[in-house]
């Protein structure tokens, strides 16, 4: 009896979603290592997981999500507290993997899992250090082009009668998406810099959009840029409101203090990383937003 996804899914509809979520939490545990080590130039392979005191973490204390609750957020070896963010990233990655599985065919879902893994790593590194490493953006873009060529369905070429033709077209779509995504946001950044007379966007965001465009194609890249701006606007308004309600002057993302101790206006481009907002918009597009934009794009293309 062969392995048939359709049969297993029909008999046990919970099986693949559960496995996908659990697998995602394990990847999330690895992403915690990436997020912590990559910006500092440390190896993500050696040494193995260890506590801040230097003691190795046993496998039974390294179970995604559960270990944090079992240990109540404290290391078994020395009792020092560690952040709930570790469990949150594991749960978030599991949920995103599950979303990919539920919204796409298996092959495309697998591509999406690679994408959201890169987005999660980039988001939290950007939040912590205001950078997005080249190892994620440049190498991620190159990998996305190869993945698109290997899985033509990623860019909608699964119905091509000849696999090689669909592979070439899909890989080409990935390259066009990378060029348009990085090019559009580069020009937006240059125009904003000219208007504001200061740096308005890091070049890491430009390379990050190349990665996103390679996975999502040029429609997804355009959606992500403007969707990210909308996400940023909403976040900015909420942050301003919370700042006014709490009067917390120590929140750097809300207020920047002058040397005289007086509050200045919120520095929009200087204090807030744009990468997480792009990541949110890209995730929305992949998990269903594309269904909202495709009818409009088809009308535009049909009218030409």
N, C-alpha and C positions, 0 to 999 in steps of 0.2 A: 504494500500500500504506500503510494507516494505521498510526499508532503504537498498538500494543497491548501493554500491560504484561504480560499473561498469556503472550503468545507469546514476547516477549523473555525473560521469566523462565524459560519452559520450555526455550528454546534455550540461553540463557546464564544459568544459575542464580546465577552468581557476580557478574553485572554490577551489579544494583541494590544488593546488599549492599556491594560495593566502592565504588560511587559514593557511597552513603550514608555510609560511614565516612570517605571522603576529604572529602566536604562537611562532615561533622561536625568534622574537624580544622581546616578553614578557619574555621568558626564559632568553634571553640575559640581560634584565633589572635586573632580579633576580641574574644572574651571576655577575653583577657589584657589588651587595651587597656581594656576596660570596667572590669575589676577594679582596674587601676592608676589610671585617671584619674577615674572617677566620684566616689569618696570625697573627692578633692581639688578637685572642682569644675571640672576641666579638660574641654575638648571631646573627644569621642571621634571626631571627624571631622578636625579640624585642630589641629596639624599632623599629617602622616603619621607612620608608624612611624619612630622615631629612637633612636639610642643615647643612653646617659646623658651622653656627651660632646657631644651636640648634632648629630652627623652623621646624615643620613638613612640608613635601612637599605635597601639595594638589594633588589629583589624576589628575587634568587637567594639572598640571605641570610635570607629571610623565609619559606622553605618550611616548612610545619608539620611538627613532629617532626624531620625530617631535618636541618634547618639546625643545630639544637643539636648533633647528633652530628658533622656535617661540620666545624663550627667548634670542636668539642670544648668547647663551653660558653664560648667567648670571642669578644668582638666583633672583627670583622675590622678595623674602623677604628682602635681604640685598644688592643685586647688585653685589655680589662677583662672579668672573668668575669661571667656572668649565670646566674641560677638555673635549675636543671633543671625547676623548677615550670612554666615556660612550656611546655616539651614535654609535661609530664605533663598539664596542663590540655587541651592539644590532643588528646592520645591519649585522655584520659578522655571528652571531648566526642564524639570519633569513635566510641568504644565505646558510649556511651549512645545516640547516633543509630542505630547499628547495632541495638542492642537494641530500640529503638522500631520499627524496620522489621521485625524478625523476629517481633515479638509482636503486631502490630496491622495492620489493613488500611491501605493508603496514606494515606487522609485522616486517620484517627485517629493514625497514626504521625507525620504532619506536625505535628499538634497537640502530640503528645508531645515532639517535637524542640524546639518553642518552650518547653514547660514545662521540660525538662531544661536548656536554655540559661539560663533564668532561675534555676533552682536552682543551677547551677554558679557563676554570677556572684554570687548571694547568699551562697553557702557561703564562698567565698574572701574576699569583702569582709568578712563577719562574722568570719572567722578573723583577718583582719588588723586590723580596726578596731572590732570588737564593735558594728557597726551593720549594718542592712540598709536601703539607701536607698529613699525613697518612690518614686523613679523605677522601681524594680523591683516593689515591693509594690502600691502604689495603682494605678499605670498598668498594671501587669501584671494586676491583678484586673479592671480595666475591659476590657482587651484579651481576657481569658479569657472574659468574658461574651459579647462580640461573636463570638469564635471558636466558642464553644459554639452560639450561634444560627446561625452559618454552617455548622457541621458537626454536625448533630444526633446523628450516630453517636458523638460524643465522650461523650455521656451515655446512649447506648443507645436513641436514638429514630430509628435509620435505617430501621426498618420501618414508620414511620407512612405511611399512604396519601397524605396531603397534606403536602408538604414544609414549608409554612408552619406547620402544626400541630406537627410535630416540631421545627421551629426555635424556636418559642415555648416549648415544654416544655423543650427543652435549655437555652435561655437562662435559664429560670426555675430549673432544677436547678442551674445554675452560681451564681446569686444565692443560693439556699438553702444551697449548699455553702459559699460565702464567709461567709455570716452565721453558720452553725453552727460552721464551723472557727474563725473569729476569736472567736466568743462563748464556746465551750467553753474555749479556751486562756486567754481573758481571765479567766474565773471561776477556773480553776485557779491562775493567777498571783495573783489577789486573795486566794484562800484561803491560798496558800503565803506570801504577804506578811503575812497576819494571824498565821499560826503562827510564822514566822521573825522577825517584827518588823523586816523590812528588805525592800528590793526584791528580788523573786525572779525576775522576768522582764521583759525590755524590751518596750516597746510595739511595737517593730519585729517581734517574733515574732508578735504578735497580727495585725498587718497581713500578715505573711508567710503565716500560716495562712489568711487570706482569699484570697490568691492561690492557694494549694494547693487549698483547698476549691472554688474556682471551676473549676479544671481537673478535679478528681477527684470532685466531688460530695460530699454529706455523708458517705457511707460511707467514701470515701477520706480525708476530713478526720479522721474519728474514728480510722481506722486509723493515720493519720500521727501524730496526737497521742500515742497510746499506744505506737505503734511507735517513735516518736522517743524516748520515755521509756526504752524497752527498749534501744535503741541507745546512749543515754546511759549507762545503767547498765552495760552491757557495756564500753563505752569507759572508764568511770570505774574499773571494777575492774581492767582491763588496765593503765591508767595508774598506779593505786596499786601494782600488782604490780611494774611496771617501776621505779617510783620507789624501792621498797624494795630491789630488786635492785641498782640502780645507785647508790643513796644520793646522787642528784643533787639537791642542795638548791636549785639554780638554776632548776629546772623550776617555773615559776610555776603551771602548771595542776595540779600535784600538791601543792605545799606553799606556804602563805603564811606569811611570817615576821612576827613581832611586832616592835615597836620595840625590845624588849630583846634581839632576836637569837634568841629561842626560837621553835621551830616551833609553829604553831597548826594546828588541824584544817583540812582542805581546805574552802575556801569554795565550796560547791557552786553556788550561783546567781550568785556574783559574778565568778568567773574563767573559767567555761566557757561559750562561746556555744552556745545551743540551736538556732540556725538550721541549722547543718550536720547535726544529728541529725534534724531535721524533714525536711530535704532528702533524706537517705538513706532514711528511711521512705517518703516520697512516691514516690521512684524505685522502691523495691521494690514498692509497691502498683501503680504503673502498668505495670511490666514483668512482672507475673505475680501479685503478691500479691492482686489483686482476685479472682482465680480461687479463692483459698482462702476468702475471706470471703463471696462472693456466695451460696453454698449456705446458709450460716447466716442471712444476711439474708433470703433468700427464704422460709425456714422461719418466721422471725419475722413477716414481713409476711403470710404465708399463714395464720398462726394468729390474726391479728387479726379 
